[in-house]
Each structure stands twice: as C-alpha cells, then as structure tokens.
Amino acid sequence: MKSLPSRHDVMFRQAVTNRACVVIPMHILRAERKSLLVRFRRLLLSFGLLVLALPVFAQDDSLGRTWSIPMFLGDGWWQSMALDIEGNLHVSWYDAIDDNNVFYDVLAYRKRDIFGNWTDTNNVIVTGTGGVTVRNALATTSNGMLHAALRFQFQHVYANAPVVGADNAANWSKDLVELDDVGYYLDMIADRQDTLHVVVSARYEGIDRLNPSLMNAELVICPTCSDLYYLRSANYGKTWEGPFPISVLQSSGSDRPHVFEGQSGRLYITWEEGLDWNRGTQGVQPKDVRFVYSDDGGITWSDPIILSGDRADAVPLQMSLAEIDPKRLITIWHYSSDEDRGIYYQVSDDEGVTWTDPTPIPSIYRRGGLFSSQLDRYALVTDRLGLVHLFAVGQPSLTTTANPTLYHMIYQPLTDSWSQPQRILYSPEQQPEWPEAIVGPSNDIHLIWFIRGLIEGFAGMQSNTAILKVYYSYLPGNMAAQPTVAFSPTETPLPSPTPFRLVDSTATPVSTVRPLETSLALTTRDNYAAQTLLGAIGVVAFLCAGIVAYVRLRGR
C-alpha cells in the first residue's frame, strides 16, 4: 500500500532541478485530494470492521484500577488456585495429554511468584485415561506445603507437595489418600490455623466407612445421587477425620459445593440441593440453595439455612455467599427458569437468620437458552476495604445475541448499591465460564476462568471440549501490602500413612508425561489474549494516525 502524501507533497511538488519549481495546477490537486479521501474512508471502514471482530478485554474497576490483559495459562478447564504466605499464586486445572494416540487425564500446574513471573506448565499427577474430568482444589499451609484434593477417575483423593518444587511431578506424594468412593464436585481450603477442610459431593459404598443407615440414602427416584460430606485434617493431611454427612436428603442430589473461611474465622459450606448433574438422574428437580456454618473449626456444623426465592414456578440455583463482616452476609443466585434471567442478591444482618427480599442486580442478566450452562458459578469475595466483588458471566440485555461476557461488579455495603458491570473478557468466538477469585495482601485480586469455543450466530451450542482454555487476569492492589511470612517447616513435612485406603498414583502405564509445549501456544489462534492484543495495538495506532491525517485533509 502506498503511503499517503504529506501536506507538503499535496500542496506542491518541487523539481529541484536548476533550482526551478514546477507548480501543479489546483484543479489537479483538488481531484487528487478527493480521490485520496475516498480511498482513506474505505480503509478506515475496513479496519473498523476488523476491530469489531476482535475480543474485548478488561476495563477499569470503579476505583480506577485496570485489569491486566487476560493471560493464557494452558489448555483445559476446571481450574483452581491458592495463595501461600509468601505471596506466590498456585494454579491447577484439568488437561488431557496425547501420548502416542493415548490420551491421559492429568492435573496441570503453574506457579506465579510475587514478582509476576510464571513457571512453565507441568503435568504433576496422571489420573488415568478416558477423558474422566479431574475436578480439583488447592490449598497451602504455613509449613510450606501445597495440598490438592482432586478427582482420580471416579473418586476423590488427596495429595501434596512442597511449595518449592511443586511444578515437578517427582515431588508430589506417591500415595494418594482416598476421600470417598464415587464423586464429582469437591472443594478444599486451609484455614488460618492450617486445618484442611474438604467438602465432596459423593457416595460411599462400604458400610465400614459410615453408619450403615447413611449408606445409599436415596430412594428409587434417585438411587445414584451424590450427597454432601465433609472431611478435615488438623495435621497437614497426615490423618483425616470424617467423612461427616452435611446433606443426605432422600430423592435429592447435592451439587456445586463450596467451602470458605470468612474474615471472622467462621467456616461456611454452600451448595444447591436437588439436581445431580454428574449422575444425570431423570425426574430429579432442583429444590433450593443452602449453606451451613461452623464456629469451632469444622468440629460441629449448624443446621442448613435454606434460600428458596419468592417465585412459585422456579427456585434459586448457582449460589455464592460472602461475609461482609462478622454479622452481615450477602448471597448471589439466579432462578432455575428462563422466564426470569435476573441475577439476584440478598443481604442478612443477623448471620443468616433473616434476609432482605431477593433483588435483581442492575444492568446484568444471566445467560439463558442457547448460552445456558449447568456448570458455571458466580465468584464472590470481600476485599480488605469491606467491598464485595462479584465475578459473573452474563449479558447486558435480554435481547442480545452476542456471546456472554465475564463481568466484574462491586457491591458497596454502606449504600446497598452496585457499580456498573465492568467487562473483563468478551469474545465473539469464545464463552467464559467458572470464574474464581482470590484477594491478595495488597488488596489485589487474582482471577482465573476457562473458555469454551462458542461462535456467535450459530444455532446450537458449540461447547465442545476440544476448545477449552484456562486464563488469568490480575487487578493491582490499592493498599499497603501485608508483610509476607516465611514458611515454617514442621518436623514431618510429608504425610505419613492414614487410616484411609490408598490409591497407587502410578497405576497408569506411563511413568512420566511430557510437559505442555507452552511455546507452541504462542503460534495458535487459541492464544487470542496475546495475539489479538498485539494486533489490536497495531490497528489502533494505525487508525489514530489515519484519523489525524484525514482531519487535516478534510480541513482544506
């Protein structure tokens, strides 16, 4: 493409021959300028259409901070993360690795240090073959250990590794501790006293593991539904107490459990009762969303507190809960019907005894119909200033056909108000899901999610599992960082045998699996966060320069 003439060239052309000046007639100059303007308008339109097709990235939050450009972590989904006391971020997710046409299910892992440097992706645990989802959860303790609860084929197990060197598969515990017999969902945290808390949606087959009256408590309508159980370890995973039943209702499953510790030190477990997505049992309907709490480190738990909404034709789903302060709670959920696609919140000022009426959050709607998913969640965290941050995949209106967007919103408890939704990621070819957030020591926020391939305008849901990617974004802090603390190793940093049955972690026929070829990701279209950013910067720079030139030409 020829460069545009400068103002000096348009007004006259000099022939520096014998110091003579050849002047071009003005009617020729006007015709040339008109032709240039027409061609330039077309060029601007072409590049404008190109920009519209690119993914749109993060905006500022309501406090003036800016989210980093989404960073591609690796192929896969169902990610989790944990911060250690030194400020390092640990991220794991489920991936499938092709080794001579045999696909191995693996737990992939990366670490981000306090300076923002990432390790390469490494596959630290091989769980088998067959595409069996590796749900997982991470936690860290002050003795310098990284703990993982994960799905190993069809049951949940526990493993650990030193924080230093966790990216090396050889450093992970060889014997995996069995947590249940059959399960899908799980979650785990380590509290401030380094006690590990695990919650599983699972079934226990053997009568020697629990009271026989609790075995297979479901009736004929849901004979294989999973129920909710809790386990704890007060010695860094060496021995475990439980499992203790949290919810074993008949004719009902327990889905999407989450465990967290509030700023008060109270423990909470949330879940939705009714459906069992993994078992796919026909005839089971959603009932409500629930939570229990513990004030003694998980030794005893409250009766369930149930939220059932105010509609007769639908019930709440996809619940998230956060502690505003020791007395105040806030919860987020949506209804089970597409007739109402609002995302609702409720607030309690008395530790969950009474609640405000369900109120829709303004300017955002849950995805529905074509874009609906039973495998999503809302992330809700309270920062060090007492503000509540919501991360939700939704849409700005009920009529849009655009792909759903990952939004960030802030709830201000003093005014009972929400900020406008701030976009973190939108793409016409991909749909974000399952956001998870952690607040760091400087009131910074780490955010991870995965994306599915979903092209706008196509009928049906193109959510095939061959187009799954894990991403990360970071919001800088706005407070002085809390001082980091050095690890304090114990005399026995590695776990000793437990009374639970052990699973051989090398049961698969492969001893080692090649690390992901992370350098190859930079050359693929799936790494859109990196590729389109560079392209977009070039396009925007060209457009800005072109607009300036166009205005100058138009002004004459």
C-alpha positions as CSV (number, residue, x, y, z in Angstrom):
1,M,0.0,0.0,0.0
2,K,1.4,3.4,-1.0
3,S,1.9,5.9,1.8
4,L,-0.3,9.0,1.9
5,P,1.3,12.2,0.5
6,S,2.4,14.7,3.2
7,R,0.9,18.1,3.3
8,H,4.0,19.5,1.6
9,D,3.6,17.0,-1.3
10,V,-0.1,17.7,-1.7
11,M,0.2,21.5,-2.0
12,F,3.1,21.5,-4.5
13,R,5.8,19.3,-5.9
14,Q,9.2,20.7,-6.3
15,A,11.6,19.7,-9.0
16,V,14.9,20.6,-7.5
17,T,16.5,20.8,-11.0
18,N,18.4,24.0,-11.7
19,R,16.6,25.4,-8.6
20,A,13.3,25.6,-10.7
21,C,9.9,24.9,-9.1
22,V,7.2,23.2,-11.1
23,V,3.7,24.2,-9.8
24,I,0.9,21.7,-10.2
25,P,-2.5,23.3,-11.1
26,M,-5.0,23.5,-8.3
27,H,-7.8,21.6,-10.1
28,I,-5.5,18.6,-10.3
29,L,-4.6,18.9,-6.7
30,R,-8.3,19.0,-5.7
31,A,-9.1,15.9,-7.7
32,E,-6.1,14.1,-6.2
33,R,-7.2,15.1,-2.7
34,K,-10.8,13.9,-3.3
35,S,-9.6,10.5,-4.6
36,L,-7.3,10.1,-1.5
37,L,-10.1,10.9,0.8
38,V,-12.4,8.3,-0.8
39,R,-9.8,5.7,-0.6
40,F,-9.0,6.6,3.0
41,R,-12.6,6.4,4.1
42,R,-12.8,2.9,2.7
43,L,-9.6,1.9,4.5
44,L,-10.9,3.2,7.8
45,L,-14.1,1.3,7.4
46,S,-12.2,-2.0,6.6
47,F,-10.1,-1.6,9.7
48,G,-13.1,-0.6,11.8
49,L,-14.8,-3.8,10.9
50,L,-11.7,-5.8,11.8
51,V,-11.5,-4.2,15.2
52,L,-15.2,-5.1,15.9
53,A,-14.3,-8.8,15.3
54,L,-11.6,-8.9,18.0
55,P,-12.1,-9.9,21.6
56,V,-12.6,-7.0,24.0
57,F,-10.6,-7.0,27.2
58,A,-10.6,-5.5,30.6
59,Q,-11.8,-2.1,31.7
60,D,-11.1,-0.1,34.8
61,D,-12.9,-1.1,38.0
62,S,-14.9,1.6,39.9
63,L,-11.9,2.5,41.9
64,G,-9.8,3.4,38.9
65,R,-7.7,0.2,38.7
66,T,-7.2,-1.7,35.5
67,W,-7.4,-5.4,35.0
68,S,-4.4,-6.9,33.1
69,I,-4.9,-8.3,29.7
70,P,-6.1,-12.0,30.0
71,M,-3.1,-14.4,30.0
72,F,-3.4,-17.8,28.5
73,L,-2.3,-20.4,31.1
74,G,-2.9,-23.7,29.2
75,D,-5.3,-26.0,27.5
76,G,-8.0,-27.4,29.8
77,W,-10.7,-26.5,32.3
78,W,-11.9,-26.7,35.9
79,Q,-9.2,-24.6,37.3
80,S,-8.4,-23.8,41.0
81,M,-5.9,-21.6,42.8
82,A,-4.4,-20.8,46.2
83,L,-2.1,-18.1,47.6
84,D,0.7,-19.1,50.0
85,I,2.0,-16.9,52.9
86,E,5.0,-15.7,50.8
87,G,2.6,-14.3,48.1
88,N,3.1,-17.0,45.5
89,L,0.0,-18.0,43.5
90,H,-0.6,-21.7,42.7
91,V,-2.9,-22.7,39.8
92,S,-4.0,-26.1,38.7
93,W,-6.5,-27.4,36.2
94,Y,-7.6,-30.5,34.3
95,D,-5.9,-31.2,31.0
96,A,-5.7,-34.2,28.6
97,I,-2.3,-35.1,27.0
98,D,-1.9,-37.1,23.8
99,D,0.9,-39.6,24.1
100,N,1.1,-41.8,21.0
101,N,-2.6,-41.5,20.5
102,V,-3.4,-42.4,24.1
103,F,-5.0,-39.5,26.0
104,Y,-4.1,-39.2,29.6
105,D,-6.1,-37.2,32.1
106,V,-3.7,-35.0,34.1
107,L,-3.6,-32.4,36.8
108,A,-1.7,-29.4,35.2
109,Y,0.1,-26.9,37.4
110,R,1.7,-23.4,37.2
111,K,3.0,-21.0,39.8
112,R,3.2,-17.2,39.8
113,D,5.8,-15.6,42.2
114,I,5.3,-12.3,43.9
115,F,7.0,-10.5,41.1
116,G,4.6,-11.8,38.5
117,N,6.9,-14.5,37.0
118,W,5.3,-17.8,35.9
119,T,6.7,-21.3,35.8
120,D,6.1,-23.3,32.7
121,T,3.0,-25.6,32.7
122,N,3.8,-29.1,34.1
123,N,1.6,-32.1,34.5
124,V,2.1,-33.2,38.1
125,I,-0.4,-36.1,38.5
126,V,-1.7,-38.6,35.9
127,T,-5.1,-39.8,36.9
128,G,-5.8,-42.3,34.1
129,T,-7.3,-42.3,30.6
130,G,-10.7,-42.0,29.1
131,G,-11.5,-38.3,29.5
132,V,-12.7,-38.5,33.1
133,T,-12.8,-35.0,34.4
134,V,-10.2,-34.1,37.0
135,R,-12.1,-31.7,39.3
136,N,-9.6,-30.2,41.8
137,A,-9.0,-27.7,44.6
138,L,-5.7,-26.3,46.0
139,A,-4.7,-25.1,49.5
140,T,-1.5,-24.0,51.1
141,T,-0.3,-24.2,54.7
142,S,2.4,-22.3,56.7
143,N,4.8,-25.3,56.7
144,G,5.5,-24.8,53.0
145,M,3.2,-27.5,51.7
146,L,0.8,-27.3,48.7
147,H,-2.3,-29.5,49.1
148,A,-4.5,-30.8,46.4
149,A,-7.9,-32.6,46.5
150,L,-8.8,-34.0,43.1
151,R,-10.9,-36.4,41.2
152,F,-9.0,-39.5,40.4
153,Q,-11.1,-41.4,37.8
154,F,-14.4,-41.6,39.6
155,Q,-13.4,-40.9,43.2
156,H,-11.8,-38.1,45.1
157,V,-8.3,-38.3,46.5
158,Y,-5.8,-36.1,48.4
159,A,-2.1,-35.4,47.5
160,N,0.5,-32.8,48.5
161,A,3.9,-31.4,47.5
162,P,6.4,-28.9,48.9
163,V,5.6,-25.4,47.6
164,V,9.2,-25.1,46.4
165,G,9.3,-27.6,43.6
166,A,5.6,-28.3,43.2
167,D,6.0,-28.0,39.5
168,N,8.0,-31.2,39.5
169,A,5.8,-34.3,39.4
170,A,8.5,-36.2,41.3
171,N,7.9,-34.0,44.4
172,W,4.3,-35.0,44.8
173,S,3.2,-37.6,47.3
174,K,3.3,-41.1,45.8
175,D,0.4,-42.5,47.8
176,L,-2.9,-40.7,47.2
177,V,-5.3,-40.7,50.1
178,E,-8.8,-41.8,49.2
179,L,-11.5,-39.3,50.3
180,D,-14.7,-41.1,49.0
181,D,-15.8,-43.9,46.7
182,V,-17.6,-42.1,43.9
183,G,-17.9,-38.4,43.4
184,Y,-17.8,-35.4,41.1
185,Y,-17.8,-31.9,42.8
186,L,-15.3,-31.1,45.6
187,D,-13.7,-28.1,47.2
188,M,-10.9,-27.5,49.8
189,I,-9.4,-24.8,51.9
190,A,-6.8,-24.4,54.6
191,D,-7.9,-22.1,57.4
192,R,-5.8,-19.7,59.5
193,Q,-4.8,-22.5,61.8
194,D,-3.6,-24.6,58.9
195,T,-6.5,-27.1,59.3
196,L,-7.6,-28.5,55.9
197,H,-11.3,-28.6,55.2
198,V,-12.7,-30.7,52.3
199,V,-16.3,-30.9,51.1
200,V,-17.3,-33.5,48.5
201,S,-20.5,-34.3,46.5
202,A,-20.1,-38.1,46.7
203,R,-21.3,-41.6,47.6
204,Y,-19.8,-44.1,50.0
205,E,-20.3,-47.8,49.1
206,G,-18.9,-49.6,52.1
207,I,-20.7,-50.0,55.4
208,D,-17.4,-49.9,57.2
209,R,-16.9,-46.2,56.3
210,L,-20.1,-44.6,57.8
211,N,-23.1,-45.5,59.8
212,P,-25.0,-48.0,57.6
213,S,-28.2,-46.0,57.9
214,L,-26.5,-43.3,55.8
215,M,-25.3,-45.5,53.0
216,N,-27.2,-45.0,49.8
217,A,-29.8,-42.9,51.5
218,E,-31.6,-42.1,48.3
219,L,-34.9,-43.6,47.3
220,V,-35.8,-45.2,43.9
221,I,-36.2,-41.9,42.2
222,C,-32.6,-41.0,42.7
223,P,-30.7,-44.2,43.7
224,T,-27.3,-43.0,42.5
225,C,-27.5,-39.3,43.5
226,S,-24.5,-37.9,45.4
227,D,-24.8,-36.4,48.8
228,L,-22.7,-33.8,50.7
229,Y,-19.9,-34.9,53.1
230,Y,-17.2,-33.0,55.0
231,L,-13.7,-34.1,56.0
232,R,-11.0,-32.3,57.9
233,S,-7.3,-32.7,58.8
234,A,-5.6,-30.8,61.6
235,N,-2.1,-32.2,60.9
236,Y,-1.3,-31.1,57.4
237,G,-3.1,-34.0,55.7
238,K,-1.3,-36.8,57.6
239,T,-4.6,-38.1,59.1
240,W,-8.2,-37.2,58.4
241,E,-11.4,-37.0,60.4
242,G,-14.7,-38.0,58.7
243,P,-16.4,-38.1,56.4
244,F,-19.3,-36.4,58.2
245,P,-22.7,-36.0,56.4
246,I,-23.7,-32.5,55.7
247,S,-26.8,-33.2,53.5
248,V,-28.1,-36.7,52.8
249,L,-31.6,-36.0,51.8
250,Q,-33.6,-38.8,50.1
251,S,-34.6,-38.3,46.4
252,S,-32.1,-35.4,46.0
253,G,-28.6,-34.7,45.0
254,S,-26.1,-32.1,46.2
255,D,-24.3,-30.0,43.6
256,R,-21.7,-27.3,43.3
257,P,-20.4,-27.3,46.9
258,H,-18.1,-24.5,48.1
259,V,-16.2,-24.1,51.4
260,F,-14.6,-20.8,52.6
261,E,-13.5,-19.0,55.7
262,G,-14.9,-15.6,56.4
263,Q,-13.0,-12.7,57.8
264,S,-14.5,-13.6,61.2
265,G,-12.9,-17.0,61.1
266,R,-16.3,-18.7,60.7
267,L,-16.4,-21.5,58.1
268,Y,-19.1,-21.8,55.5
269,I,-20.3,-24.6,53.2
270,T,-22.7,-23.6,50.4
271,W,-24.4,-25.9,47.8
272,E,-27.5,-26.4,45.8
273,E,-29.9,-29.2,46.7
274,G,-31.9,-31.2,44.2
275,L,-30.2,-31.8,40.9
276,D,-27.2,-34.1,40.5
277,W,-25.7,-33.0,37.2
278,N,-23.0,-35.7,37.1
279,R,-25.3,-38.7,37.7
280,G,-27.9,-37.3,35.2
281,T,-30.8,-38.9,37.1
282,Q,-34.1,-38.4,35.4
283,G,-37.0,-37.0,37.4
284,V,-34.9,-35.1,39.9
285,Q,-35.7,-31.4,40.2
286,P,-33.8,-28.5,41.8
287,K,-35.1,-27.7,45.3
288,D,-33.2,-24.7,46.7
289,V,-29.8,-23.3,47.7
290,R,-28.4,-23.9,51.2
291,F,-25.5,-23.2,53.5
292,V,-24.2,-24.3,56.9
293,Y,-21.5,-22.7,59.1
294,S,-19.1,-23.7,61.8
295,D,-17.7,-21.6,64.7
296,D,-15.3,-24.3,66.0
297,G,-13.1,-25.1,63.0
298,G,-15.4,-27.7,61.5
299,I,-16.0,-29.9,64.5
300,T,-19.7,-29.1,64.6
301,W,-21.9,-27.5,61.9
302,S,-25.2,-25.6,62.0
303,D,-28.5,-26.8,60.6
304,P,-28.9,-25.8,56.9
305,I,-30.0,-22.3,56.2
306,I,-32.3,-22.5,53.1
307,L,-32.9,-19.8,50.5
308,S,-35.8,-20.7,48.2
309,G,-36.6,-17.3,46.5
310,D,-40.1,-15.8,46.1
311,R,-41.4,-17.5,42.9
312,A,-43.8,-20.4,42.8
313,D,-42.5,-21.6,39.4
314,A,-38.7,-21.5,39.9
315,V,-36.1,-21.9,42.6
316,P,-32.6,-20.5,43.2
317,L,-29.5,-22.0,41.6
318,Q,-25.8,-21.3,41.4
319,M,-25.4,-19.7,44.8
320,S,-22.4,-17.8,46.1
321,L,-22.0,-16.4,49.6
322,A,-19.7,-13.9,51.2
323,E,-19.2,-12.5,54.6
324,I,-19.4,-8.7,54.7
325,D,-18.5,-8.5,58.4
326,P,-18.9,-10.9,61.3
327,K,-22.7,-10.3,61.4
328,R,-23.6,-9.5,57.8
329,L,-23.8,-11.9,54.8
330,I,-24.5,-11.4,51.1
331,T,-25.6,-14.1,48.7
332,I,-25.9,-14.2,44.9
333,W,-28.0,-16.6,42.8
334,H,-30.4,-16.9,39.8
335,Y,-33.7,-18.7,39.2
336,S,-34.0,-22.0,37.5
337,S,-36.3,-20.7,34.8
338,D,-35.5,-18.7,31.6
339,E,-38.7,-16.8,32.4
340,D,-36.6,-14.7,34.8
341,R,-33.0,-14.2,33.9
342,G,-32.1,-11.7,36.6
343,I,-29.1,-12.3,38.9
344,Y,-30.4,-11.7,42.4
345,Y,-28.8,-10.8,45.7
346,Q,-29.9,-10.9,49.3
347,V,-28.4,-9.5,52.5
348,S,-28.6,-10.7,56.1
349,D,-27.7,-8.5,59.1
350,D,-28.1,-11.3,61.7
351,E,-25.8,-14.1,60.5
352,G,-28.4,-15.6,58.1
353,V,-31.5,-15.7,60.3
354,T,-33.4,-13.2,58.2
355,W,-32.8,-11.9,54.7
356,T,-33.8,-9.0,52.5
357,D,-36.2,-9.7,49.7
358,P,-34.5,-11.0,46.5
359,T,-33.4,-8.0,44.4
360,P,-32.0,-8.1,40.9
361,I,-28.6,-6.7,40.3
362,P,-29.0,-3.8,37.8
363,S,-27.5,-3.9,34.3
364,I,-26.7,-7.6,34.1
365,Y,-28.6,-10.7,33.2
366,R,-27.6,-14.3,33.4
367,R,-27.1,-16.1,30.2
368,G,-30.0,-18.3,29.1
369,G,-31.3,-20.5,26.4
370,L,-28.6,-21.1,23.9
371,F,-25.9,-19.9,26.3
372,S,-27.1,-21.6,29.5
373,S,-24.9,-24.0,31.4
374,Q,-25.3,-26.1,34.5
375,L,-21.6,-26.0,35.0
376,D,-21.0,-22.3,35.8
377,R,-20.6,-20.4,39.1
378,Y,-20.5,-16.9,40.5
379,A,-17.4,-15.8,42.3
380,L,-18.0,-13.6,45.3
381,V,-15.2,-12.2,47.5
382,T,-14.8,-9.5,50.1
383,D,-11.7,-7.3,50.0
384,R,-9.7,-5.6,52.8
385,L,-11.8,-2.4,52.5
386,G,-15.1,-4.3,53.1
387,L,-16.2,-4.1,49.5
388,V,-17.7,-7.2,47.9
389,H,-16.6,-8.2,44.4
390,L,-18.8,-10.2,42.1
391,F,-17.4,-12.0,39.0
392,A,-20.2,-13.3,36.8
393,V,-20.7,-14.4,33.2
394,G,-23.7,-12.6,31.9
395,Q,-25.2,-10.3,29.3
396,P,-26.1,-6.6,29.3
397,S,-29.7,-7.1,28.0
398,L,-32.3,-9.8,27.5
399,T,-32.4,-9.3,23.7
400,T,-28.7,-9.5,22.8
401,T,-27.5,-12.4,20.7
402,A,-23.8,-11.7,21.5
403,N,-21.7,-14.1,23.4
404,P,-21.9,-13.8,27.2
405,T,-19.2,-11.6,28.8
406,L,-17.2,-12.0,32.0
407,Y,-18.1,-9.0,34.2
408,H,-16.7,-7.6,37.4
409,M,-19.1,-5.7,39.8
410,I,-18.5,-4.1,43.2
411,Y,-21.1,-4.0,46.0
412,Q,-20.9,-1.1,48.4
413,P,-22.5,-2.3,51.8
414,L,-22.8,1.2,53.2
415,T,-25.1,2.3,50.4
416,D,-26.5,-1.0,49.3
417,S,-25.5,-0.3,45.8
418,W,-23.7,-1.9,42.9
419,S,-21.2,-0.5,40.4
420,Q,-21.8,-0.8,36.7
421,P,-20.6,-4.1,35.3
422,Q,-17.0,-3.8,34.1
423,R,-16.0,-6.0,31.3
424,I,-13.1,-8.4,31.8
425,L,-13.5,-10.5,28.7
426,Y,-15.8,-10.7,25.7
427,S,-15.1,-12.7,22.5
428,P,-17.4,-13.4,19.5
429,E,-15.8,-16.9,19.3
430,Q,-15.5,-17.9,23.0
431,Q,-17.5,-18.0,26.1
432,P,-16.0,-17.6,29.6
433,E,-17.1,-19.9,32.5
434,W,-16.4,-20.8,36.1
435,P,-14.6,-17.7,37.4
436,E,-12.6,-17.9,40.7
437,A,-11.1,-15.0,42.6
438,I,-8.7,-14.5,45.5
439,V,-7.9,-11.3,47.3
440,G,-4.2,-10.7,47.9
441,P,-2.2,-9.0,50.6
442,S,-2.3,-5.5,49.0
443,N,-6.0,-5.8,48.2
444,D,-5.0,-7.0,44.8
445,I,-7.2,-9.6,43.1
446,H,-6.2,-12.7,41.2
447,L,-8.9,-14.1,38.8
448,I,-8.9,-17.3,36.7
449,W,-11.6,-18.8,34.4
450,F,-11.8,-21.1,31.4
451,I,-13.4,-20.5,28.0
452,R,-15.4,-22.7,25.6
453,G,-15.5,-22.3,21.9
454,L,-18.8,-20.7,21.0
455,I,-19.3,-18.8,17.8
456,E,-21.9,-16.1,17.6
457,G,-24.7,-16.6,15.1
458,F,-24.6,-20.4,15.0
459,A,-27.6,-22.4,16.0
460,G,-26.9,-24.7,18.9
461,M,-24.2,-24.8,21.5
462,Q,-20.7,-25.4,20.1
463,S,-19.3,-26.0,23.6
464,N,-17.2,-29.0,22.5
465,T,-14.5,-29.9,25.0
466,A,-11.8,-29.7,22.3
467,I,-11.8,-25.9,22.6
468,L,-11.1,-25.3,26.3
469,K,-8.5,-22.9,27.6
470,V,-7.6,-21.5,31.1
471,Y,-7.0,-17.8,31.5
472,Y,-5.7,-15.5,34.2
473,S,-6.1,-11.8,34.9
474,Y,-4.8,-9.5,37.7
475,L,-6.1,-6.4,39.4
476,P,-3.3,-4.4,41.2
477,G,-3.8,-3.6,44.8
478,N,-4.8,-0.2,46.3
479,M,-3.5,-0.7,49.9
480,A,-0.1,-1.3,51.5
481,A,0.8,-4.9,51.2
482,Q,0.6,-7.0,54.3
483,P,4.0,-8.4,55.2
484,T,4.7,-11.8,53.8
485,V,5.8,-14.5,56.2
486,A,8.4,-17.1,55.7
487,F,7.4,-20.8,55.7
488,S,7.9,-22.6,59.0
489,P,8.6,-26.3,58.1
490,T,7.5,-28.9,60.6
491,E,9.5,-31.9,61.7
492,T,7.5,-34.1,59.3
493,P,6.6,-32.0,56.3
494,L,5.5,-35.1,54.3
495,P,2.4,-37.0,55.2
496,S,2.5,-40.3,57.0
497,P,0.1,-43.2,56.2
498,T,-3.5,-42.6,57.0
499,P,-6.3,-45.0,58.1
500,F,-7.9,-44.5,54.7
501,R,-7.3,-46.7,51.7
502,L,-4.5,-45.7,49.4
503,V,-4.5,-45.4,45.7
504,D,-1.4,-46.1,43.6
505,S,-0.6,-42.9,41.8
506,T,1.4,-44.7,39.2
507,A,-1.4,-47.1,38.1
508,T,-1.3,-45.8,34.6
509,P,1.2,-47.4,32.2
510,V,3.1,-44.2,31.7
511,S,5.7,-43.1,34.3
512,T,6.2,-39.6,33.1
513,V,4.3,-37.3,30.8
514,R,5.9,-34.6,28.7
515,P,5.3,-31.1,29.9
516,L,3.0,-29.0,27.7
517,E,4.7,-27.4,24.7
518,T,3.9,-23.9,26.0
519,S,5.9,-22.2,23.3
520,L,3.7,-23.7,20.7
521,A,0.6,-21.9,22.1
522,L,2.0,-18.6,21.0
523,T,1.5,-19.6,17.4
524,T,-2.1,-20.8,17.6
525,R,-5.3,-18.8,17.2
526,D,-6.4,-20.2,20.6
527,N,-4.0,-17.9,22.3
528,Y,-6.2,-14.9,21.5
529,A,-5.3,-12.9,24.6
530,A,-1.7,-12.5,23.4
531,Q,-2.2,-12.5,19.6
532,T,-5.1,-10.1,19.3
533,L,-3.7,-7.7,21.8
534,L,-0.6,-7.1,19.6
535,G,-2.8,-6.9,16.5
536,A,-5.2,-4.6,18.1
537,I,-2.4,-2.2,19.3
538,G,-1.1,-2.0,15.8
539,V,-4.6,-1.5,14.3
540,V,-5.5,1.2,16.9
541,A,-2.2,3.0,16.3
542,F,-2.8,3.0,12.5
543,L,-6.3,4.2,12.9
544,C,-5.3,7.1,15.2
545,A,-2.6,8.2,12.8
546,G,-5.0,7.9,9.9
547,I,-7.8,9.9,11.6
548,V,-5.4,12.7,12.2
549,A,-4.3,12.8,8.6
550,Y,-7.9,12.6,7.5
551,V,-9.0,15.5,9.6
552,R,-6.1,17.6,8.3
553,L,-7.1,16.8,4.7
554,R,-10.8,17.4,5.3
555,G,-10.0,20.8,6.8
556,R,-8.6,22.1,3.5
